[in-house]
Amino acid sequence: MDIRERNEKLRIIHQDGGEQENILEILIDLQFASEEGYIDEETAALVAQELHMTETRVYEIVSYYAMLKEKPQAKFVLKVCNSSPCHFSRSEEVILSLEKKLGVPIGKTTDDGLFAYHYIPCVGACDIGPVVKIKDTVFGSLDDDKISSLIDDLRNGEVVV
């Protein structure tokens, strides 16, 4: 890791005091800042060092929480809401459309490493279901054509998330 990347990670670790009780928030912030969307060995070691913990303890936390990842993730992880309102507004059709458009089943990453998709619980956008959330951006009222356009726009860099 270069000095600039290390300094950014240190800033994230210490932005809320760098305390052990904030480790979950720290790890989530570090993962969100990571291009690959996961906690790598160097980052885990840095967290352990800065918070005066063992690397084993940091990895126990990373492996325990489903939102934390130990392996590189797709550049765009499309999270399809499957709460009751979205279910009744055709969230399964979103999954089928993504599978057709991307050529991979739910939970798998495309060969180019750009896309993966999976279900998540309610994102709080019931009025515009079915929805897909990518990072902090919610795309709603989806149908096959809108999903196709979204994938194409993401692939071409025309949508920033």
VONUTI-644191 format. One line per field, with one value per residue: chain; residue in one letter; residue number from 1; z, y, x of N, C-alpha, C, CB in turn. Coordinates in Angstrom, 2 decimals. Each point is the difference from the previous one (the first is absolute). Glycine has a CB too. Layout:
<recs>
chain: c(A, ...);
resn: c(a, ...);
resi: c(NUM, ...);
n_w: c(Z, ...);
n_v: c(Y, ...);
n_u: c(X, ...);
ca_w: c(Z, ...);
ca_v: c(Y, ...);
ca_u: c(X, ...);
c_w: c(Z, ...);
c_v: c(Y, ...);
c_u: c(X, ...);
cb_w: c(Z, ...);
cb_v: c(Y, ...);
cb_u: c(X, ...);
</recs>
This chain:
<recs>
chain: c(A, A, A, A, A, A, A, A, A, A, A, A, A, A, A, A, A, A, A, A, A, A, A, A, A, A, A, A, A, A, A, A, A, A, A, A, A, A, A, A, A, A, A, A, A, A, A, A, A, A, A, A, A, A, A, A, A, A, A, A, A, A, A, A, A, A, A, A, A, A, A, A, A, A, A, A, A, A, A, A, A, A, A, A, A, A, A, A, A, A, A, A, A, A, A, A, A, A, A, A, A, A, A, A, A, A, A, A, A, A, A, A, A, A, A, A, A, A, A, A, A, A, A, A, A, A, A, A, A, A, A, A, A, A, A, A, A, A, A, A, A, A, A, A, A, A, A, A, A, A, A, A, A, A, A, A, A, A, A, A, A);
resn: c(m, d, i, r, e, r, n, e, k, l, r, i, i, h, q, d, g, g, e, q, e, n, i, l, e, i, l, i, d, l, q, f, a, s, e, e, g, y, i, d, e, e, t, a, a, l, v, a, q, e, l, h, m, t, e, t, r, v, y, e, i, v, s, y, y, a, m, l, k, e, k, p, q, a, k, f, v, l, k, v, c, n, s, s, p, c, h, f, s, r, s, e, e, v, i, l, s, l, e, k, k, l, g, v, p, i, g, k, t, t, d, d, g, l, f, a, y, h, y, i, p, c, v, g, a, c, d, i, g, p, v, v, k, i, k, d, t, v, f, g, s, l, d, d, d, k, i, s, s, l, i, d, d, l, r, n, g, e, v, v, v);
resi: c(1, 2, 3, 4, 5, 6, 7, 8, 9, 10, 11, 12, 13, 14, 15, 16, 17, 18, 19, 20, 21, 22, 23, 24, 25, 26, 27, 28, 29, 30, 31, 32, 33, 34, 35, 36, 37, 38, 39, 40, 41, 42, 43, 44, 45, 46, 47, 48, 49, 50, 51, 52, 53, 54, 55, 56, 57, 58, 59, 60, 61, 62, 63, 64, 65, 66, 67, 68, 69, 70, 71, 72, 73, 74, 75, 76, 77, 78, 79, 80, 81, 82, 83, 84, 85, 86, 87, 88, 89, 90, 91, 92, 93, 94, 95, 96, 97, 98, 99, 100, 101, 102, 103, 104, 105, 106, 107, 108, 109, 110, 111, 112, 113, 114, 115, 116, 117, 118, 119, 120, 121, 122, 123, 124, 125, 126, 127, 128, 129, 130, 131, 132, 133, 134, 135, 136, 137, 138, 139, 140, 141, 142, 143, 144, 145, 146, 147, 148, 149, 150, 151, 152, 153, 154, 155, 156, 157, 158, 159, 160, 161);
n_w: c(0.00, -2.09, 2.70, -1.17, 1.37, 2.85, 0.06, -0.54, 2.45, 2.00, -0.77, 0.84, 2.81, 0.91, -1.13, 3.08, 1.63, -2.15, 1.82, -0.57, -0.32, -3.28, -0.61, -1.44, -1.03, -0.98, -1.93, -1.44, -0.76, -1.32, -1.91, -1.15, -0.92, -1.78, -3.08, 1.44, 1.68, 2.40, 2.64, -2.38, 2.24, 0.07, 1.58, 2.25, 0.66, 0.44, 2.11, 1.76, 0.28, 0.97, 2.36, 1.58, -2.24, 0.00, -3.05, 1.86, 0.40, -3.10, -0.69, 2.21, -1.59, -2.87, 0.86, 1.47, -2.52, -2.30, -0.17, -0.14, -3.15, 1.40, -3.25, -1.38, 0.55, -3.03, -0.28, 1.05, 3.17, -2.15, 3.41, -1.86, 2.55, 0.67, 1.70, -0.38, -2.02, -1.72, 0.03, -1.48, -2.22, -1.30, 2.74, -2.21, -2.27, 1.36, -0.33, -3.04, -0.72, 1.27, -1.63, -2.76, 0.51, 0.96, -1.96, 3.43, 1.09, 1.53, 0.64, -2.79, 0.15, -3.00, -0.63, 0.92, 3.36, -0.97, 2.01, 2.96, -0.26, 3.08, 0.37, 1.37, 1.92, -1.40, -2.06, 2.00, -3.20, 1.38, -2.31, -2.10, 0.47, -2.94, 1.43, -1.61, 3.04, -2.34, 3.35, 1.24, -2.92, 1.08, -3.29, 0.91, -1.96, -0.38, -2.73, -0.87, -0.42, 2.82, -0.34, -2.74, 1.17, 2.43, -1.81, -1.83, 2.38, 1.27, -2.68, -0.30, 3.21, -0.17, 3.38, 1.72, 1.85);
n_v: c(-1.18, 2.16, 1.25, 0.14, -2.68, 0.86, 2.66, -1.49, -1.96, 2.40, 1.39, -2.58, -0.29, 2.93, 0.46, -0.92, 0.88, -1.96, -1.54, -3.05, 1.55, 0.39, -3.48, 0.59, 2.78, -1.12, -2.10, 2.01, 1.93, -2.29, -0.94, 2.87, 0.27, -2.87, 1.29, -2.61, 1.39, -0.83, 1.08, -0.20, -1.71, 3.11, 0.36, -2.09, 1.48, 2.80, -1.12, -1.21, 2.70, 1.69, -1.94, -0.73, -2.75, -2.40, 0.94, -1.73, 2.54, 0.69, -2.91, 0.08, 2.47, -1.31, -2.50, 1.66, 1.59, -1.97, 2.85, -1.64, -0.89, -1.90, 1.14, 2.80, 0.82, -0.31, 2.67, -0.63, -1.59, 0.26, 0.21, -1.60, 1.94, -3.30, 2.67, -1.85, 2.29, -1.80, -2.51, 1.80, 1.25, -3.33, -0.64, -2.41, 2.27, 0.76, -2.99, -0.14, 2.57, -1.07, -2.71, 1.52, 1.91, -2.08, -2.63, -0.45, -1.88, 2.49, 0.58, 0.98, 2.52, 0.33, -2.08, 3.09, -0.89, 1.35, -1.81, -1.17, 0.09, -0.74, 0.41, 2.78, -0.74, 2.13, 1.58, 1.14, -0.72, -1.21, 2.29, -1.94, -3.43, -0.58, 2.05, -1.11, 1.10, 0.72, 0.36, 1.12, -1.10, -0.95, -0.85, 0.64, -1.45, -3.15, -0.30, -1.93, 3.03, 0.45, -2.51, 1.06, 2.77, -1.18, -1.60, 2.44, 1.90, -1.99, -0.33, 3.15, 0.69, 0.58, -0.42, 1.95, -2.78);
n_u: c(0.86, 1.54, 0.70, -2.95, -0.91, 1.11, -1.69, -2.76, 0.44, 0.56, -2.76, -1.61, 1.38, -0.87, -3.24, -0.55, 3.16, 1.67, -2.72, 0.85, -2.76, 0.76, 0.55, -2.75, 0.92, 2.80, -1.26, -1.96, 2.35, 1.75, -2.32, -0.51, 3.08, -0.02, 0.22, -1.21, -2.66, 2.55, 0.95, 2.74, 1.10, 0.24, -2.70, 0.70, 2.71, -1.41, -2.04, 2.29, 1.50, -2.40, -1.09, 3.09, -1.11, 1.95, 0.14, -1.98, -1.80, -0.14, -1.06, -2.34, -1.15, 0.17, -1.73, -2.46, -0.97, -1.67, 1.62, 2.97, 0.62, 2.26, -0.34, 0.76, -3.08, -0.27, 1.72, -2.91, -0.44, -2.83, -0.77, -2.55, -1.36, -0.43, -1.85, -2.43, 0.57, 1.91, -2.00, -2.10, 2.22, 0.83, 2.31, -0.51, 0.44, 2.85, 0.93, -0.73, 1.70, 2.68, -0.13, -0.12, 2.43, 2.19, -0.38, -0.75, -2.43, -0.71, 3.21, 1.67, 1.89, -1.35, 2.34, 0.24, 0.19, -3.08, -1.62, 0.07, -3.19, -0.24, -2.99, 0.84, -2.41, -1.38, 2.03, -2.68, -1.42, -3.25, -0.07, 1.86, -1.18, 0.76, 1.97, 2.39, 1.03, 2.39, 1.20, -2.20, -1.66, -3.07, 0.26, -3.31, -1.37, 1.95, -1.65, 2.12, 0.69, 1.36, 1.96, 1.12, 0.77, 1.63, 1.96, 0.68, 0.77, 2.10, 1.52, 0.54, 1.23, -3.49, 0.20, 2.23, -0.90);
ca_w: c(0.00, -0.09, 1.14, -0.08, 0.37, 1.43, 0.71, -0.09, 0.92, 1.37, 0.23, 0.25, 1.29, 1.11, -0.14, 1.15, 1.22, -0.11, 1.17, -0.29, -0.02, -1.31, -1.04, -1.07, -0.85, -0.66, -1.05, -1.07, -0.72, -0.76, -1.10, -0.95, -0.67, -0.79, -1.40, -0.18, 0.88, 1.05, 0.96, -0.35, 1.12, 0.43, 0.70, 1.28, 0.84, 0.40, 1.00, 1.22, 0.57, 0.47, 1.08, 1.02, 0.00, -0.81, -1.35, 0.12, 0.48, -1.10, -0.96, 0.59, -0.20, -1.44, -0.42, 0.70, -0.54, -1.41, -0.84, -0.22, -0.96, 0.09, -1.36, -0.90, -0.47, -1.31, 0.05, 0.25, 0.63, -0.09, 1.10, -0.36, 1.19, -0.03, 1.04, -0.50, -1.06, -1.24, -0.49, -0.71, -1.18, -0.99, 0.19, -0.65, -1.41, -0.05, 0.07, -1.29, -1.00, 0.25, -0.39, -1.47, -0.52, 0.45, -0.33, 1.20, 0.99, 1.22, 0.89, -0.75, -0.61, -1.43, -0.32, -0.06, 1.36, 0.16, 0.60, 0.79, 0.55, 1.01, 0.74, 1.32, 0.57, -0.32, -0.11, 0.34, -1.20, -0.37, -0.93, -1.37, -0.26, 0.57, 0.01, 0.11, 0.68, -0.30, 1.02, 0.67, -0.99, -0.23, -1.31, 0.22, -1.05, -1.02, -0.88, -0.79, -0.79, 0.90, 0.50, -1.12, -0.13, 1.17, -0.16, -1.09, 0.48, 0.96, -0.77, -0.80, 0.86, -0.13, 1.30, 1.08, 1.30);
ca_v: c(1.18, 1.21, 0.90, 0.72, -0.96, -0.25, 1.19, 0.03, -1.04, 0.50, 1.05, -0.68, -0.69, 0.95, 1.09, 0.01, -0.26, -1.19, -0.85, -1.37, -0.12, 0.48, -0.81, -0.37, 1.19, 0.23, -1.00, 0.29, 1.18, -0.42, -0.83, 0.88, 0.80, -0.89, -0.19, -1.38, -0.26, -0.99, 0.28, -0.83, -0.33, 1.20, 0.88, -0.65, 0.15, 1.41, 0.19, -0.68, 0.79, 1.31, -0.15, -0.83, -1.28, -0.99, -0.17, -1.07, 0.60, 0.79, -0.96, -0.57, 0.99, 0.06, -1.23, -0.14, 0.89, -0.28, 1.19, 0.15, -0.99, -0.37, -0.22, 1.08, 0.00, 0.63, 1.46, 0.40, -1.02, 0.42, -0.60, 0.01, -0.05, -1.05, 0.18, -0.33, 0.90, -0.20, -1.33, 0.12, 0.85, -0.77, -0.05, -1.21, 0.33, 0.73, -1.04, -0.72, 0.92, 0.11, -1.26, -0.02, 1.06, -0.16, -1.34, -0.73, -0.14, 0.81, -0.30, -0.19, 1.20, -0.13, -0.30, 1.23, 0.53, 1.23, -0.10, -1.09, 0.44, -0.86, 0.58, 0.59, 0.42, 1.32, 1.17, 1.18, 0.69, -0.82, 0.72, -0.05, -1.38, -0.65, 0.84, -0.50, 0.95, -0.15, 0.84, 0.78, 0.48, -0.89, 0.10, -0.55, -0.21, -0.71, -1.03, -0.60, 1.04, 0.88, -0.79, -0.08, 1.32, 0.21, -0.82, 0.61, 1.27, -0.30, -0.57, 1.07, 1.11, 1.11, 0.15, 0.01, -0.39);
ca_u: c(-0.86, 0.82, -0.12, -1.27, -1.04, 0.16, -0.46, -1.46, -0.50, 0.22, -1.01, -1.27, 0.09, 0.04, -0.97, -0.92, 0.75, 0.85, -0.23, -0.43, -1.47, -0.48, 0.63, -0.92, -0.15, 1.29, 0.17, -0.97, 0.50, 1.18, -0.46, -0.69, 1.03, 0.84, -0.41, -0.43, -1.13, 0.25, 1.06, 1.16, 0.88, 0.74, -0.93, -0.30, 1.20, 0.07, -1.06, 0.45, 1.10, -0.47, -0.98, 0.64, -0.71, 0.69, -0.56, -1.00, -1.26, -0.55, -0.57, -1.22, -1.07, -0.28, -0.68, -1.28, -1.03, -0.25, 0.22, 1.44, 0.48, 1.41, 0.48, -0.41, -1.38, -0.21, 0.01, -1.38, -0.81, -1.40, -0.75, -1.41, -0.85, -1.02, -1.01, -1.35, -0.47, 0.76, -0.37, -1.27, 0.17, 0.76, 1.45, 0.53, 0.22, 1.27, 1.04, 0.00, 0.53, 1.44, 0.63, 0.01, 0.87, 1.38, 0.46, 0.44, -1.07, 0.06, 1.12, 1.25, 0.56, 0.24, 1.40, 0.80, 0.12, -0.76, -1.33, -0.55, -1.29, -0.60, -1.12, 0.18, -1.29, -0.56, 0.89, -0.79, -0.48, -1.16, -0.87, 0.52, 0.41, 1.17, 1.19, 1.36, 0.88, 1.42, 0.61, -1.04, -0.96, -1.13, -0.65, -1.33, -1.01, 0.76, -0.53, 1.07, 0.68, 0.77, 1.13, 0.94, 0.63, 0.84, 1.22, 0.78, 0.53, 1.06, 1.11, 0.61, 0.40, -0.94, -0.66, 0.99, -0.57);
c_w: c(0.00, 1.16, 0.01, 0.43, 1.51, 0.82, -0.02, 0.94, 1.45, 0.34, 0.33, 1.37, 1.16, -0.06, 1.16, 1.28, -0.04, 1.17, -0.41, -0.09, -1.31, -1.14, -1.14, -0.97, -0.78, -1.16, -1.17, -0.83, -0.86, -1.21, -1.08, -0.81, -0.92, -1.41, -0.21, 0.94, 1.04, 0.93, -0.33, 1.23, 0.53, 0.81, 1.37, 0.97, 0.51, 1.08, 1.33, 0.71, 0.63, 1.17, 1.12, 0.21, -0.77, -1.38, 0.02, 0.44, -1.11, -1.02, 0.54, -0.24, -1.48, -0.43, 0.65, -0.67, -1.51, -0.89, -0.25, -0.86, 0.13, -1.38, -0.87, -0.51, -1.39, 0.17, 0.33, 0.59, 0.05, 1.05, -0.29, 1.26, -0.16, 1.18, -0.60, -1.08, -1.33, -0.60, -0.81, -1.20, -0.95, 0.19, -0.64, -1.49, -0.18, 0.00, -1.32, -1.11, 0.16, -0.43, -1.53, -0.55, 0.33, -0.31, 1.16, 0.97, 1.20, 0.88, -0.70, -0.64, -1.49, -0.26, -0.04, 1.36, 0.26, 0.83, 0.82, 0.53, 0.99, 0.66, 1.29, 0.55, -0.34, -0.02, 0.28, -1.18, -0.57, -1.06, -1.44, -0.38, -1.35, -0.16, 0.03, 0.67, -0.37, 0.86, 0.71, -0.95, -0.26, -1.36, 0.11, -1.23, -1.18, -0.81, -0.85, -0.77, 0.89, 0.55, -1.08, -0.17, 1.15, -0.14, -1.08, 0.45, 1.00, -0.73, -0.78, 0.83, -0.05, 1.28, 1.06, 1.30, 1.05);
c_v: c(1.23, 0.95, 0.76, -0.90, -0.29, 1.19, 0.11, -1.03, 0.43, 1.09, -0.63, -0.67, 0.98, 1.09, 0.06, -0.40, -1.23, -0.93, -1.38, -0.13, 0.48, -0.88, -0.36, 1.16, 0.28, -0.98, 0.22, 1.19, -0.35, -0.84, 0.85, 0.82, -0.85, -0.16, -1.39, -0.40, -1.07, 0.46, -0.93, -0.19, 1.22, 0.94, -0.58, 0.15, 1.43, 0.31, -0.62, 0.81, 1.29, -0.10, -0.90, -1.30, -1.01, -0.06, -1.08, 0.57, 0.83, -0.93, -0.70, 0.93, 0.07, -1.23, -0.16, 0.81, -0.18, 1.21, 0.26, -1.15, -0.21, -0.19, 1.16, -0.19, 0.63, 1.52, 0.54, -1.18, 0.53, -0.76, 0.18, -0.16, -1.12, 0.08, -0.29, 0.96, -0.20, -1.38, 0.08, 0.94, -0.59, -0.01, -1.27, 0.24, 0.78, -1.01, -0.75, 0.87, 0.16, -1.27, -0.08, 1.01, -0.25, -1.38, -0.78, -0.11, 0.92, -0.46, -0.21, 1.32, -0.26, -0.21, 1.23, 0.67, 1.25, -0.16, -1.26, 0.52, -1.03, 0.73, 0.65, 0.34, 1.45, 1.11, 1.29, 0.81, -0.73, 0.67, -0.06, -1.41, -0.49, 0.86, -0.82, 1.10, -0.34, 1.03, 0.77, 0.51, -1.04, 0.32, -0.69, -0.11, -0.75, -0.97, -0.48, 1.06, 0.90, -0.73, -0.09, 1.32, 0.27, -0.77, 0.61, 1.31, -0.20, -0.50, 1.09, 1.21, 1.20, 0.25, -0.09, -0.35, 0.01);
c_u: c(0.90, -0.34, -1.33, -1.16, 0.06, -0.53, -1.52, -0.61, 0.17, -1.02, -1.35, 0.00, -0.13, -1.07, -1.00, 0.71, 0.88, -0.11, -0.50, -1.52, -0.61, 0.47, -0.95, -0.19, 1.28, 0.18, -0.96, 0.48, 1.22, -0.40, -0.67, 1.00, 0.88, -0.54, -0.58, -1.12, 0.19, 1.12, 1.16, 0.89, 0.76, -0.90, -0.33, 1.17, 0.13, -1.04, 0.43, 1.08, -0.52, -0.97, 0.51, -0.79, 0.86, -0.65, -1.08, -1.34, -0.66, -0.65, -1.24, -1.18, -0.38, -0.79, -1.36, -1.12, -0.13, 0.29, 1.48, 0.50, 1.49, 0.63, -0.47, -1.43, -0.06, 0.04, -1.38, -0.76, -1.43, -0.79, -1.48, -0.83, -1.02, -0.95, -1.37, -0.49, 0.74, -0.29, -1.29, 0.08, 1.05, 1.52, 0.61, 0.27, 1.30, 1.15, 0.10, 0.60, 1.51, 0.73, 0.12, 1.02, 1.48, 0.58, 0.58, -1.17, 0.20, 1.16, 1.34, 0.44, 0.24, 1.50, 0.89, 0.16, -0.81, -1.26, -0.20, -1.33, -0.50, -1.16, 0.48, -1.39, -0.30, 1.05, -0.75, -0.48, -1.22, -0.88, 0.49, 0.48, -0.46, 1.25, 1.28, 0.81, 1.44, 0.72, -1.11, -1.08, -1.08, -0.61, -1.34, -0.86, 0.62, -0.84, 1.17, 0.80, 0.87, 1.22, 1.08, 0.76, 0.95, 1.32, 0.90, 0.65, 1.14, 1.25, 0.75, 0.42, -0.90, -0.81, 1.08, -0.71, 1.08);
cb_w: c(1.23, -2.53, -0.01, -1.86, -2.32, -0.48, -0.58, -2.39, -1.70, -0.19, -1.58, -2.47, -1.05, 0.10, -2.46, -1.54, 1.16, -1.34, 1.36, 1.15, 2.46, 0.91, 1.73, 1.55, 1.63, 2.18, 1.75, 1.42, 1.86, 2.10, 1.58, 1.55, 1.95, 2.09, -0.74, -0.76, -1.85, -1.54, 1.83, -2.40, -0.96, -2.03, -2.19, -1.17, -1.30, -2.29, -1.81, -1.04, -1.70, -2.30, -1.67, 1.12, 0.12, 2.06, -1.04, 0.56, 2.35, 0.35, -0.92, 1.76, 1.98, -0.38, -0.33, 2.12, 1.85, 0.70, 0.89, 2.22, -1.56, 2.20, 0.30, -0.67, 2.39, -0.80, -1.66, -1.90, 1.40, -2.49, 1.67, -2.29, 0.38, -1.21, 1.20, 2.22, 1.78, 0.85, 2.00, 2.15, 1.37, -1.52, 2.13, 1.65, -0.36, 1.21, 2.47, 0.73, -0.04, 1.93, 2.07, 0.01, 0.24, 1.79, -2.21, -0.29, -0.74, -0.10, 1.48, -0.45, 2.19, -0.50, -1.29, -2.32, 0.02, -2.17, -1.90, 0.64, -2.12, 0.39, -0.97, -0.61, 1.86, 1.01, -1.68, 2.06, -0.50, 2.29, 1.87, 0.22, 2.42, -0.49, 1.16, -2.08, 1.92, -2.41, -1.33, 1.67, -1.05, 2.50, -1.25, 2.21, 0.70, 1.45, -0.04, -0.20, -1.65, 0.61, 1.52, -1.13, -1.20, 1.42, 0.71, -1.67, -0.36, 1.76, -0.21, -1.89, -0.30, -2.44, -0.84, -1.18, -1.11);
cb_v: c(-1.23, -0.23, 0.24, 1.43, -1.02, -1.45, 1.14, 0.78, -1.78, -0.54, 1.54, -0.37, -1.75, -0.45, -0.20, -0.54, 1.11, 1.34, 2.04, -0.80, 0.30, 2.30, -0.89, -1.60, 0.95, 0.83, -1.62, -0.89, 1.47, 0.05, -1.92, 0.12, 1.56, -1.21, 1.62, -0.51, 0.72, -1.83, 0.75, 0.84, -2.28, -0.20, 0.79, -1.64, -1.83, 0.61, 0.00, -2.22, -0.97, 0.84, 0.33, 2.06, 1.14, -1.34, 0.72, -1.65, 0.05, 1.81, -0.33, -1.18, 1.33, 1.33, -1.04, -0.37, 1.64, -1.65, 0.96, 1.20, 0.64, -1.08, -2.52, 0.28, 0.12, -1.98, 0.04, 1.69, -0.90, 0.52, 0.47, -0.95, 2.48, -1.45, 1.74, -0.97, 1.64, 1.53, -1.08, -0.46, 2.02, 0.54, 1.32, -1.42, 0.04, 2.00, -0.24, -1.30, 1.20, 1.56, -1.13, -0.70, 1.60, 1.64, 0.88, 0.81, -2.36, 0.38, -0.99, -2.42, 0.68, 1.46, -1.94, 0.31, -0.95, 0.70, 1.33, -1.00, 1.24, -1.17, -1.72, 0.93, -1.65, -0.76, -1.24, 0.07, 0.83, -0.98, 1.50, 2.41, -0.42, -2.23, 1.76, -1.50, 0.31, -0.84, 0.21, 0.65, 1.40, -0.19, 0.07, 0.90, 2.10, 0.23, 1.02, -2.08, -0.05, 1.22, -1.33, -1.67, 0.83, 0.34, -2.07, -1.07, 1.03, -0.55, -2.17, -0.77, -0.77, -0.51, -0.99, 1.74, -1.40);
cb_u: c(-1.88, 0.13, 2.47, 0.93, 0.10, 2.01, 2.14, 0.15, 0.57, 2.46, 1.22, -0.29, 1.47, 2.40, 0.25, -1.90, -1.82, 1.52, -0.51, 2.05, 0.02, -0.02, 1.50, -1.16, -1.66, 0.98, 0.74, -1.88, -0.86, 1.37, -0.30, -1.97, -0.02, 0.65, 1.77, 2.27, -1.34, -0.78, -1.65, -0.09, 0.24, 1.47, -0.96, -1.50, 1.13, 0.83, -1.78, -0.55, 1.57, 0.31, -1.81, 0.90, -2.30, 0.63, 2.18, 1.81, 0.93, 1.75, 2.29, 1.37, 0.83, 2.10, 2.22, 1.27, 0.45, -1.73, -2.11, 0.26, -1.83, -0.48, -0.03, 2.38, -0.87, -1.39, 1.88, 0.08, 1.96, 0.21, 1.87, 0.51, 0.30, 1.63, 1.43, -0.49, -0.59, 1.80, 1.12, -1.15, -0.64, -1.83, -0.27, -1.26, -2.49, -1.02, -0.40, -2.03, -2.20, -0.46, -0.93, -2.44, -1.91, -0.49, 0.44, 2.40, -0.31, -2.50, -1.66, -0.61, 1.08, -2.01, -0.82, -0.81, 2.23, 0.90, -0.84, 2.31, -0.54, 2.21, -1.53, 2.31, 0.30, -2.11, 1.39, 1.28, 2.35, 0.05, -0.61, 0.66, -0.08, -1.03, -1.32, -0.20, -1.65, -0.40, 2.17, 1.69, 1.81, -0.46, 2.22, 0.17, -1.21, 1.98, -2.37, -1.38, -1.89, -2.11, -1.54, -1.50, -2.02, -2.05, -1.27, -1.53, -2.25, -1.72, -1.26, -1.39, 2.25, -0.13, -2.20, 1.42, -1.74);
</recs>
